[in-house]
Amino acid sequence: MNEVLKSTITAYTLFGLAGYSFLLVFLYCMQNAYQAKNKLNRHEKMYVGYFVILLIGLTLFGLTSMFYQ
């Protein structure tokens, strides 16, 4: 495979993982909203925070691997 195709496949893979992280955080927050749970404990904050950081990191890394080959 040439270098451009490898870079594009890597970028799409990273965006797919970022989309999974977004979906996970969205569904978790919707579940809490449905149950009228306003406060998160420490472990839940770490769980959501981890996936938000992962979402931002994977999106930025995917963008850089797509545009800067």
LUMGUTI-653354 format. One record per residue (C-alpha): residue in one letter; residue number from 0; z, y, x. Coordinates in Angstrom, 1 decimal, padded with zeros to 4 digits. Example, Ala and Ser with C-alpha at 12.3 -4.5 7.8 and 13.67 -1.06 7.14 Angstrom:
{rest: A nr: 0 pz: 007.8 py: -004.5 px: 012.3}
{rest: S nr: 1 pz: 007.1 py: -001.1 px: 013.7}
% end
This chain:
{rest: M nr: 0 pz: 000.0 py: 000.0 px: 000.0}
{rest: N nr: 1 pz: -000.7 py: 003.5 px: 001.2}
{rest: E nr: 2 pz: 002.1 py: 006.0 px: 001.7}
{rest: V nr: 3 pz: 001.2 py: 008.1 px: -001.4}
{rest: L nr: 4 pz: 001.5 py: 005.1 px: -003.7}
{rest: K nr: 5 pz: 004.8 py: 004.1 px: -002.2}
{rest: S nr: 6 pz: 006.2 py: 007.6 px: -002.7}
{rest: T nr: 7 pz: 005.0 py: 007.7 px: -006.3}
{rest: I nr: 8 pz: 006.5 py: 004.3 px: -007.1}
{rest: T nr: 9 pz: 009.8 py: 005.4 px: -005.5}
{rest: A nr: 10 pz: 009.8 py: 008.6 px: -007.5}
{rest: Y nr: 11 pz: 009.2 py: 006.9 px: -010.8}
{rest: T nr: 12 pz: 011.9 py: 004.3 px: -010.0}
{rest: L nr: 13 pz: 014.4 py: 007.1 px: -009.3}
{rest: F nr: 14 pz: 013.5 py: 008.9 px: -012.5}
{rest: G nr: 15 pz: 014.0 py: 005.7 px: -014.4}
{rest: L nr: 16 pz: 017.5 py: 005.3 px: -013.0}
{rest: A nr: 17 pz: 018.2 py: 008.9 px: -013.8}
{rest: G nr: 18 pz: 017.0 py: 008.3 px: -017.4}
{rest: Y nr: 19 pz: 019.3 py: 005.3 px: -017.6}
{rest: S nr: 20 pz: 022.3 py: 007.5 px: -016.4}
{rest: F nr: 21 pz: 021.4 py: 010.2 px: -019.0}
{rest: L nr: 22 pz: 021.2 py: 007.6 px: -021.7}
{rest: L nr: 23 pz: 024.5 py: 006.1 px: -020.7}
{rest: V nr: 24 pz: 026.4 py: 009.4 px: -020.6}
{rest: F nr: 25 pz: 024.7 py: 010.5 px: -023.9}
{rest: L nr: 26 pz: 025.7 py: 007.4 px: -025.8}
{rest: Y nr: 27 pz: 029.3 py: 007.5 px: -024.4}
{rest: C nr: 28 pz: 029.7 py: 011.1 px: -025.5}
{rest: M nr: 29 pz: 028.2 py: 010.4 px: -028.9}
{rest: Q nr: 30 pz: 030.7 py: 007.5 px: -029.3}
{rest: N nr: 31 pz: 033.6 py: 009.7 px: -028.5}
{rest: A nr: 32 pz: 032.3 py: 012.4 px: -030.9}
{rest: Y nr: 33 pz: 032.0 py: 009.8 px: -033.7}
{rest: Q nr: 34 pz: 035.5 py: 008.7 px: -033.1}
{rest: A nr: 35 pz: 036.7 py: 012.3 px: -033.0}
{rest: K nr: 36 pz: 038.1 py: 011.8 px: -029.6}
{rest: N nr: 37 pz: 038.4 py: 015.3 px: -028.0}
{rest: K nr: 38 pz: 040.4 py: 014.6 px: -024.8}
{rest: L nr: 39 pz: 039.3 py: 012.3 px: -022.0}
{rest: N nr: 40 pz: 041.8 py: 010.6 px: -019.7}
{rest: R nr: 41 pz: 041.4 py: 010.6 px: -016.0}
{rest: H nr: 42 pz: 039.4 py: 007.3 px: -015.8}
{rest: E nr: 43 pz: 037.0 py: 008.4 px: -018.5}
{rest: K nr: 44 pz: 036.4 py: 011.7 px: -016.7}
{rest: M nr: 45 pz: 035.7 py: 009.8 px: -013.5}
{rest: Y nr: 46 pz: 033.3 py: 007.5 px: -015.4}
{rest: V nr: 47 pz: 031.3 py: 010.3 px: -017.0}
{rest: G nr: 48 pz: 031.4 py: 012.4 px: -013.8}
{rest: Y nr: 49 pz: 030.1 py: 009.6 px: -011.7}
{rest: F nr: 50 pz: 027.0 py: 009.2 px: -013.9}
{rest: V nr: 51 pz: 026.4 py: 012.9 px: -014.2}
{rest: I nr: 52 pz: 026.5 py: 013.2 px: -010.4}
{rest: L nr: 53 pz: 024.2 py: 010.2 px: -010.2}
{rest: L nr: 54 pz: 021.8 py: 011.7 px: -012.7}
{rest: I nr: 55 pz: 021.6 py: 015.0 px: -010.8}
{rest: G nr: 56 pz: 021.3 py: 013.3 px: -007.4}
{rest: L nr: 57 pz: 018.6 py: 010.9 px: -008.5}
{rest: T nr: 58 pz: 016.6 py: 013.6 px: -010.3}
{rest: L nr: 59 pz: 016.6 py: 015.8 px: -007.2}
{rest: F nr: 60 pz: 015.8 py: 013.0 px: -004.9}
{rest: G nr: 61 pz: 013.0 py: 011.8 px: -007.1}
{rest: L nr: 62 pz: 011.5 py: 015.3 px: -007.3}
{rest: T nr: 63 pz: 011.7 py: 015.7 px: -003.5}
{rest: S nr: 64 pz: 010.1 py: 012.3 px: -002.9}
{rest: M nr: 65 pz: 007.3 py: 013.1 px: -005.4}
{rest: F nr: 66 pz: 006.4 py: 016.5 px: -004.1}
{rest: Y nr: 67 pz: 007.1 py: 016.3 px: -000.4}
{rest: Q nr: 68 pz: 005.3 py: 013.2 px: 000.9}
% end
